[in-house]
Amino acid sequence: MTDTPFGDADHPRPAPIHPDAVLPPPMSSQPADSDPTEALNEAWANILTKVSKPNRAWLSNTTPVTMHASTAMVAVPNEFARDRLESKMRYELEELLSDHFHKAIHLAITIDPDLELALGAPDHEDEEEDLPPAQFVPKVTVGVAEPSAQPAATIDDDEVNRLNPKYTFDSFVIGASNRFAHAAAVAVAETPGKSYNPLLIYGGSGLGKTHLLHAIGRYVMSYYDNVKVKYVSTEELTNDFINAIGTNRTREFRRSYRDVDVLLVDDIQFLESKIQTQEEFFHTFNTLHNAQKQIVMTSDRPPKLLEALEPRLRSRFEWGLLTDIQPPDLETRIAILRRKVAAEKITVEPDVLEFIASRIQTNIRELEGALIRVTAFASLNQQPVDTSLAEVVLKDLIPEGRETPVTPERIIAETADYFDISTDDLLGTSRAQSLVTARQIAMYLCRELTDLSLPKIGAEFGGKDHTTVMHADRKIRALMGEQRQIFNQVSEITNRIKQY
């Protein structure tokens, strides 16, 4: 099975047209003396000037073949390139071709192995390398370093900016459900490459795995000189690899993932069924591990349950330490809420925090979301935050005696119905403000009411990037405390979903 960018598994691509296939004769509207190949070459040259630079790089390795009736055939060097065009560029290319020819054009994509030969043979000689052992040299500091310290401004700004400044060891609330995972993360941060390598933290969505991953990265970058840390989601890793194959830049890809001292990979379960990416990550893992460079991963399941992962990878994931995170107990949930109100500089009475913590028992994300709803409602209505108000707000969020699982499909359907739009419009790319708001609310609700990760939610919305989901979540959270209409819309849709 070949790799495809996230979000396209449910949208099968059309079968490629074989180069020798017999296609229908040209339409009568095409001039008899026109050269279909020449016409397509001209159109393709025109398209290259209009697409974005990243897409232009992909198209530079494609070759227009010919035109048959309303079908334009182009050739690509390999399946990776075909997958990219099918999943990410087909709509744009067909639209540009249709504009050029003033009629609806269908794009047919075929593979021409000769194109790959022209690009050069795949680079295999450095699949695994012998790198010098990692050197972790502590910075000269006064006193004992604390895990909560922030990276210095002189450190690699690009990597620091990828790490959430709120996700530190100091801001992580420790309880019985996560104590061992926290201790293991601190040990790895203090002595990378030595304590537990690899470290794999697994557990349900919204329990703090990503928090610990970021905390490790920030700690290491703060307390070691000239250290290189790379944080990446598995979605990004896969897309980087696909792009590298499509643009014949596998050497650069390997350098970016191996020229590091600490590699942090989020949601490693998304490597399942991606055979080529698994192969590449296997060699990267070996190269880093042999050089005593630290590898930390998160997953929603332990390796033995990742059945679509190659056995040799599962085995390597178990070389170091496996530690899980469970849903927090009541005391930990209360402590999390206390930390949240202190960070947000808002006042909420202890009995209210205890009430919210007693009602939300699934994960931290939903717990903090409930607090946001209560405080937003109080702010909009200029009411004090008390238990009676919290009970009213949370009644719709979690009706008594109902624990029916909420699915993204239900959220999308109810949101579309509420705004009187089609699900296609909701999942589409239109930037009309009404559609954007509806789409962001649906993404926010998926984030709050389901256990899906950011990449999974993006996949449900037609393959949107995880950063788009993150932006929508933050946007709606902020607007709920500022605009009564948004708060009411979110509350009413939530009630519909919960009463389903």
C-alpha positions as CSV (number, residue, x, y, z in Angstrom):
1,M,0.0,0.0,0.0
2,T,1.4,3.4,-0.9
3,D,1.3,6.4,1.4
4,T,-1.3,9.1,0.9
5,P,-1.5,12.5,2.8
6,F,-3.8,12.4,5.8
7,G,-7.5,12.8,5.3
8,D,-7.8,11.0,1.9
9,A,-8.3,7.4,3.0
10,D,-12.1,7.8,2.6
11,H,-11.8,9.4,-0.8
12,P,-10.5,6.7,-3.2
13,R,-8.8,8.1,-6.2
14,P,-10.0,7.3,-9.7
15,A,-8.2,4.4,-11.3
16,P,-5.3,5.6,-13.5
17,I,-5.7,5.4,-17.2
18,H,-3.2,3.0,-18.8
19,P,-1.0,4.6,-21.5
20,D,-2.2,2.1,-24.0
21,A,-5.9,2.5,-23.2
22,V,-8.2,3.3,-26.1
23,L,-9.8,6.7,-25.4
24,P,-12.8,8.2,-27.2
25,P,-12.1,10.3,-30.2
26,P,-11.7,14.1,-29.9
27,M,-14.8,16.1,-29.6
28,S,-16.1,17.6,-32.8
29,S,-15.7,21.1,-31.2
30,Q,-11.9,20.7,-31.4
31,P,-10.5,22.0,-34.7
32,A,-9.5,19.1,-37.0
33,D,-6.1,20.5,-37.6
34,S,-5.2,21.2,-34.0
35,D,-2.5,19.1,-32.3
36,P,-3.9,17.8,-29.0
37,T,-0.4,17.3,-27.5
38,E,0.7,20.8,-28.5
39,A,-2.5,22.3,-27.1
40,L,-2.0,20.5,-23.7
41,N,1.7,21.5,-23.6
42,E,0.7,25.1,-24.0
43,A,-2.0,24.8,-21.3
44,W,0.4,23.0,-19.0
45,A,3.0,25.8,-19.4
46,N,0.3,28.3,-18.6
47,I,-0.7,26.4,-15.5
48,L,2.8,26.3,-14.1
49,T,2.7,30.1,-13.9
50,K,-0.5,30.1,-11.8
51,V,0.0,27.4,-9.2
52,S,1.7,27.9,-5.8
53,K,5.4,27.3,-5.5
54,P,5.1,24.0,-3.6
55,N,2.7,22.7,-6.2
56,R,4.9,24.0,-9.0
57,A,7.7,21.8,-7.7
58,W,5.5,18.7,-8.0
59,L,4.3,19.7,-11.5
60,S,7.9,20.2,-12.7
61,N,8.3,16.4,-12.6
62,T,5.1,15.8,-14.6
63,T,4.8,15.6,-18.4
64,P,1.6,16.4,-20.4
65,V,0.9,13.5,-22.7
66,T,-2.1,14.3,-24.9
67,M,-5.7,15.5,-25.0
68,H,-8.6,13.2,-25.9
69,A,-12.0,14.8,-26.1
70,S,-12.5,16.4,-22.6
71,T,-9.7,14.4,-21.0
72,A,-6.2,15.7,-20.4
73,M,-3.6,13.0,-19.7
74,V,-0.4,13.8,-17.8
75,A,2.3,11.4,-16.7
76,V,4.0,11.4,-13.3
77,P,7.2,9.5,-12.3
78,N,5.8,7.4,-9.5
79,E,2.8,6.5,-7.3
80,F,3.8,9.1,-4.7
81,A,3.5,11.9,-7.3
82,R,0.2,10.4,-8.5
83,D,-1.2,10.3,-5.0
84,R,-0.2,13.9,-4.5
85,L,-1.9,15.1,-7.6
86,E,-5.0,13.0,-7.0
87,S,-5.5,14.0,-3.4
88,K,-4.3,17.6,-3.2
89,M,-4.2,19.1,-6.6
90,R,-6.8,17.5,-8.9
91,Y,-9.5,20.0,-8.3
92,E,-7.2,23.0,-8.9
93,L,-5.7,21.5,-12.0
94,E,-9.0,20.6,-13.5
95,E,-10.3,24.1,-12.8
96,L,-7.3,25.7,-14.5
97,L,-7.5,23.4,-17.5
98,S,-11.2,24.1,-17.9
99,D,-10.6,27.8,-17.8
100,H,-7.9,27.5,-20.4
101,F,-9.9,25.3,-22.8
102,H,-13.3,27.0,-22.0
103,K,-14.9,23.7,-21.3
104,A,-15.0,21.1,-18.5
105,I,-11.8,19.1,-18.5
106,H,-11.2,15.8,-16.7
107,L,-7.6,15.1,-15.6
108,A,-6.2,11.5,-16.2
109,I,-3.0,10.7,-14.4
110,T,-0.7,7.9,-15.5
111,I,2.7,6.7,-14.3
112,D,5.7,6.8,-16.6
113,P,8.7,4.9,-15.0
114,D,11.0,6.6,-17.5
115,L,10.4,9.9,-15.8
116,E,11.7,8.5,-12.5
117,L,14.8,7.2,-14.3
118,A,15.3,10.7,-15.7
119,L,15.1,12.1,-12.2
120,G,17.8,9.7,-11.0
121,A,17.6,6.3,-9.2
122,P,16.2,6.4,-5.7
123,D,18.9,7.0,-3.1
124,H,19.4,3.9,-1.0
125,E,23.1,4.0,-0.1
126,D,22.5,6.1,3.0
127,E,19.3,4.5,4.3
128,E,21.2,4.0,7.5
129,E,24.3,5.9,8.6
130,D,27.0,5.7,11.2
131,L,26.7,9.0,13.0
132,P,29.0,10.1,15.8
133,P,27.6,9.5,19.3
134,A,25.4,12.3,20.5
135,Q,27.0,14.8,22.9
136,F,24.8,16.5,25.5
137,V,26.8,19.1,27.2
138,P,25.0,21.1,30.0
139,K,25.2,24.8,29.9
140,V,27.1,26.6,32.5
141,T,24.5,27.9,34.9
142,V,24.3,29.1,38.5
143,G,22.4,26.8,40.9
144,V,20.3,23.8,40.0
145,A,18.3,23.9,36.8
146,E,14.5,23.5,37.1
147,P,12.5,21.5,34.6
148,S,10.1,24.4,34.2
149,A,12.6,26.9,32.8
150,Q,12.0,28.3,29.3
151,P,14.4,28.0,26.4
152,A,16.8,30.8,25.9
153,A,16.2,33.2,23.1
154,T,19.5,32.3,21.4
155,I,18.3,28.7,20.7
156,D,17.1,27.7,17.3
157,D,14.0,29.9,17.0
158,D,12.3,27.7,14.4
159,E,12.2,24.7,16.7
160,V,11.4,26.8,19.8
161,N,8.4,28.3,18.0
162,R,7.1,24.8,17.2
163,L,7.0,23.9,20.9
164,N,4.0,25.3,22.8
165,P,5.4,27.7,25.6
166,K,2.5,26.6,27.8
167,Y,3.5,23.0,27.8
168,T,6.3,22.8,30.4
169,F,6.9,20.3,33.2
170,D,6.0,23.0,35.7
171,S,2.5,23.4,34.1
172,F,1.9,19.7,34.0
173,V,-0.5,18.6,36.8
174,I,0.8,15.4,38.4
175,G,-1.6,12.8,39.7
176,A,-1.8,9.0,40.2
177,S,-2.9,8.6,36.5
178,N,0.2,10.2,35.0
179,R,2.9,10.2,37.7
180,F,5.1,7.5,36.1
181,A,4.8,9.0,32.6
182,H,5.8,12.4,34.0
183,A,8.8,10.9,35.9
184,A,10.0,9.1,32.8
185,A,9.7,12.3,30.7
186,V,11.7,14.3,33.2
187,A,14.4,11.5,33.3
188,V,14.7,11.5,29.5
189,A,14.9,15.3,29.4
190,E,17.6,15.4,32.1
191,T,19.8,12.6,30.5
192,P,18.7,12.2,26.9
193,G,19.9,9.1,25.0
194,K,20.7,7.3,28.3
195,S,17.7,6.8,30.6
196,Y,15.0,5.4,28.3
197,N,15.5,5.2,24.6
198,P,13.1,5.2,23.0
199,L,10.4,6.5,25.3
200,L,6.9,5.8,24.2
201,I,4.0,7.4,26.0
202,Y,0.5,6.1,25.1
203,G,-3.0,6.8,26.2
204,G,-6.3,8.3,25.0
205,S,-6.7,11.7,23.4
206,G,-6.6,14.8,25.6
207,L,-4.7,13.2,28.5
208,G,-1.4,15.1,28.3
209,K,0.9,13.1,26.0
210,T,1.6,16.0,23.7
211,H,2.2,18.3,26.8
212,L,5.0,16.0,28.0
213,L,6.4,15.8,24.5
214,H,6.7,19.5,24.3
215,A,8.0,19.8,27.8
216,I,10.9,17.4,27.0
217,G,11.8,19.4,24.0
218,R,11.8,22.7,25.8
219,Y,13.8,21.4,28.7
220,V,16.5,19.9,26.5
221,M,16.8,23.0,24.5
222,S,17.1,25.1,27.7
223,Y,19.8,23.1,29.4
224,Y,22.1,21.7,26.8
225,D,24.5,23.6,24.5
226,N,24.2,23.3,20.7
227,V,21.5,20.7,20.9
228,K,19.1,20.0,18.0
229,V,15.6,19.0,18.8
230,K,12.9,18.2,16.2
231,Y,9.2,18.0,17.1
232,V,6.9,16.6,14.4
233,S,3.5,15.0,14.1
234,T,3.4,11.7,12.2
235,E,1.1,13.5,9.7
236,E,3.9,16.0,9.0
237,L,6.5,13.2,8.8
238,T,4.5,11.3,6.3
239,N,3.8,14.4,4.2
240,D,7.5,15.4,4.3
241,F,8.5,12.0,3.1
242,I,5.9,12.0,0.3
243,N,7.1,15.5,-0.8
244,A,10.7,14.3,-0.7
245,I,9.9,11.4,-3.0
246,G,7.8,13.5,-5.4
247,T,10.6,16.1,-5.7
248,N,13.5,13.7,-5.6
249,R,14.9,15.2,-2.4
250,T,15.2,12.2,-0.1
251,R,18.7,13.2,1.0
252,E,17.4,16.5,2.3
253,F,14.6,14.7,4.1
254,R,17.0,12.3,5.8
255,R,19.3,15.1,6.8
256,S,16.4,17.0,8.4
257,Y,15.3,14.0,10.5
258,R,18.7,12.6,11.3
259,D,20.8,15.7,11.9
260,V,19.1,16.0,15.3
261,D,19.9,15.0,18.9
262,V,16.3,14.5,20.1
263,L,13.5,13.5,17.8
264,L,9.9,13.9,19.2
265,V,7.2,12.2,17.2
266,D,3.5,12.7,18.0
267,D,0.7,10.2,17.2
268,I,3.0,7.5,15.9
269,Q,-0.1,5.3,15.4
270,F,-0.7,7.1,12.1
271,L,2.2,5.2,10.6
272,E,0.0,2.2,10.4
273,S,-0.6,0.9,6.9
274,K,1.9,3.4,5.4
275,I,4.4,0.9,4.2
276,Q,6.9,3.2,2.5
277,T,7.0,5.7,5.4
278,Q,7.4,2.9,7.9
279,E,10.4,1.6,5.9
280,E,12.0,5.1,5.9
281,F,11.3,5.7,9.6
282,F,12.7,2.2,10.4
283,H,16.1,3.3,9.0
284,T,15.9,6.7,10.6
285,F,15.1,5.1,14.0
286,N,18.1,2.8,13.7
287,T,20.5,5.6,12.7
288,L,19.4,7.8,15.6
289,H,19.4,5.0,18.2
290,N,22.8,3.7,17.2
291,A,24.2,7.2,17.7
292,Q,22.6,7.3,21.2
293,K,20.3,10.1,20.1
294,Q,17.0,10.3,22.0
295,I,13.7,9.3,20.4
296,V,10.4,10.0,22.1
297,M,7.0,9.1,20.7
298,T,3.3,9.2,21.6
299,S,0.6,6.9,20.6
300,D,-3.1,6.2,21.4
301,R,-2.2,2.5,22.0
302,P,0.7,0.4,23.0
303,P,2.9,-1.0,20.2
304,K,1.5,-4.5,20.5
305,L,-2.0,-3.1,19.5
306,L,-0.7,-1.3,16.4
307,E,-1.4,-4.3,14.2
308,A,-0.9,-2.5,10.9
309,L,2.7,-1.6,11.9
310,E,5.6,-3.7,10.8
311,P,6.7,-6.2,13.5
312,R,10.3,-4.9,13.4
313,L,9.1,-1.4,14.2
314,R,6.8,-2.6,17.0
315,S,9.8,-4.5,18.4
316,R,12.0,-1.4,18.3
317,F,9.4,0.8,19.9
318,E,9.5,-1.7,22.9
319,W,13.3,-1.5,23.2
320,G,13.1,1.4,25.7
321,L,10.3,2.3,28.1
322,L,6.5,2.1,27.5
323,T,4.4,4.2,29.9
324,D,0.7,5.0,29.8
325,I,-1.4,7.9,30.9
326,Q,-4.9,7.2,32.2
327,P,-7.9,9.6,32.6
328,P,-7.3,11.7,35.7
329,D,-9.0,11.0,39.0
330,L,-11.3,13.6,40.7
331,E,-8.5,15.2,42.8
332,T,-6.3,15.6,39.7
333,R,-9.1,17.0,37.7
334,I,-9.8,19.6,40.4
335,A,-6.1,20.5,40.5
336,I,-6.0,20.9,36.7
337,L,-8.9,23.3,36.9
338,R,-7.2,25.3,39.7
339,R,-4.1,25.6,37.6
340,K,-6.2,26.7,34.6
341,V,-8.0,29.5,36.4
342,A,-4.8,30.7,37.9
343,A,-3.1,30.8,34.4
344,E,-6.1,32.6,32.9
345,K,-6.3,35.0,35.9
346,I,-10.0,34.4,36.5
347,T,-11.8,33.8,39.8
348,V,-13.9,30.7,40.3
349,E,-15.0,29.4,43.6
350,P,-13.7,26.0,44.7
351,D,-17.1,24.4,44.9
352,V,-17.7,25.3,41.2
353,L,-14.4,23.7,40.2
354,E,-15.3,20.6,42.1
355,F,-18.7,20.5,40.5
356,I,-17.2,20.7,37.0
357,A,-14.6,18.1,37.8
358,S,-17.3,15.8,39.1
359,R,-19.2,16.0,35.8
360,I,-16.4,15.7,33.3
361,Q,-14.5,12.5,33.7
362,T,-13.2,11.7,30.3
363,N,-10.2,13.8,29.4
364,I,-8.4,17.1,30.2
365,R,-9.4,18.8,27.0
366,E,-13.1,18.3,27.7
367,L,-12.6,19.3,31.3
368,E,-11.0,22.6,30.3
369,G,-13.6,23.1,27.6
370,A,-16.4,22.9,30.2
371,L,-14.7,25.5,32.4
372,I,-14.4,27.8,29.4
373,R,-18.1,27.4,28.7
374,V,-19.1,28.2,32.2
375,T,-16.9,31.3,32.5
376,A,-17.9,32.5,29.0
377,F,-21.6,32.3,29.9
378,A,-21.1,34.1,33.1
379,S,-19.1,36.9,31.3
380,L,-21.7,37.3,28.6
381,N,-24.6,37.5,31.1
382,Q,-22.6,39.5,33.7
383,Q,-23.5,36.8,36.3
384,P,-21.3,35.4,39.1
385,V,-19.7,32.0,38.4
386,D,-21.5,29.8,40.9
387,T,-22.7,26.1,41.0
388,S,-26.2,26.8,39.9
389,L,-24.9,28.6,36.8
390,A,-22.4,25.8,36.1
391,E,-25.2,23.3,36.4
392,V,-27.3,25.1,33.8
393,V,-24.4,25.4,31.3
394,L,-23.2,21.9,31.7
395,K,-26.7,20.4,31.5
396,D,-26.7,20.5,27.7
397,L,-23.0,19.5,27.5
398,I,-23.6,16.3,29.5
399,P,-27.2,15.3,30.0
400,E,-27.8,13.2,33.1
401,G,-27.8,9.5,32.4
402,R,-26.7,9.7,28.8
403,E,-23.3,8.5,27.6
404,T,-24.0,7.9,24.0
405,P,-20.7,8.3,22.1
406,V,-20.5,11.4,19.9
407,T,-19.1,10.9,16.4
408,P,-17.7,13.5,14.0
409,E,-20.3,12.5,11.5
410,R,-23.1,13.5,13.9
411,I,-21.4,16.8,14.7
412,I,-21.0,17.6,11.1
413,A,-24.6,16.7,10.2
414,E,-26.1,18.6,13.1
415,T,-23.9,21.7,12.5
416,A,-24.9,21.7,8.8
417,D,-28.5,21.3,9.6
418,Y,-28.4,24.1,12.2
419,F,-26.9,26.6,9.8
420,D,-29.1,25.3,6.9
421,I,-26.2,24.4,4.7
422,S,-25.1,21.2,3.0
423,T,-22.4,19.0,4.5
424,D,-20.5,19.5,1.2
425,D,-20.4,23.2,1.9
426,L,-19.4,22.7,5.5
427,L,-16.5,20.4,4.5
428,G,-15.5,22.4,1.5
429,T,-13.0,25.2,1.0
430,S,-15.3,28.3,0.6
431,R,-14.1,31.3,2.5
432,A,-17.6,32.8,2.8
433,Q,-17.7,34.1,6.4
434,S,-20.9,32.2,7.3
435,L,-19.4,28.9,6.1
436,V,-16.1,29.6,7.8
437,T,-17.8,30.2,11.1
438,A,-19.9,27.1,10.8
439,R,-16.9,25.0,9.8
440,Q,-14.9,26.3,12.8
441,I,-17.7,25.6,15.2
442,A,-17.9,22.0,13.9
443,M,-14.2,21.6,14.3
444,Y,-14.3,23.0,17.8
445,L,-17.1,20.6,18.8
446,C,-15.2,17.7,17.4
447,R,-12.2,18.7,19.5
448,E,-14.3,19.1,22.6
449,L,-16.8,16.2,22.3
450,T,-14.7,13.5,20.8
451,D,-11.4,11.8,21.5
452,L,-10.1,12.4,18.0
453,S,-6.6,14.0,17.6
454,L,-6.1,17.1,15.5
455,P,-5.0,15.2,12.4
456,K,-8.0,12.8,12.6
457,I,-10.4,15.8,12.9
458,G,-8.7,17.4,9.9
459,A,-9.2,14.2,8.0
460,E,-13.0,14.3,8.8
461,F,-13.1,17.8,7.2
462,G,-11.8,16.8,3.8
463,G,-8.1,16.5,4.7
464,K,-7.6,19.8,6.4
465,D,-4.3,20.3,8.0
466,H,-4.1,19.8,11.8
467,T,-3.1,23.5,12.2
468,T,-6.4,24.5,10.7
469,V,-8.3,22.6,13.3
470,M,-6.1,24.1,16.1
471,H,-6.8,27.6,14.8
472,A,-10.6,26.9,14.7
473,D,-10.5,25.5,18.2
474,R,-8.7,28.5,19.6
475,K,-10.9,31.0,17.6
476,I,-14.2,29.6,18.8
477,R,-13.0,29.3,22.4
478,A,-12.1,33.0,22.3
479,L,-15.3,34.1,20.5
480,M,-17.5,32.3,23.0
481,G,-16.5,34.7,25.7
482,E,-16.9,37.8,23.4
483,Q,-20.0,37.2,21.3
484,R,-23.3,35.9,22.7
485,Q,-24.4,34.7,19.2
486,I,-21.4,32.4,19.0
487,F,-21.9,31.1,22.5
488,N,-25.6,30.4,21.8
489,Q,-24.9,28.7,18.5
490,V,-22.3,26.4,20.1
491,S,-24.7,25.6,23.0
492,E,-27.7,24.9,20.8
493,I,-25.8,22.7,18.4
494,T,-24.3,20.8,21.4
495,N,-27.8,20.3,22.8
496,R,-28.9,18.9,19.5
497,I,-26.0,16.5,19.4
498,K,-26.4,15.3,22.9
499,Q,-30.2,14.8,22.5
500,Y,-29.7,12.7,19.4
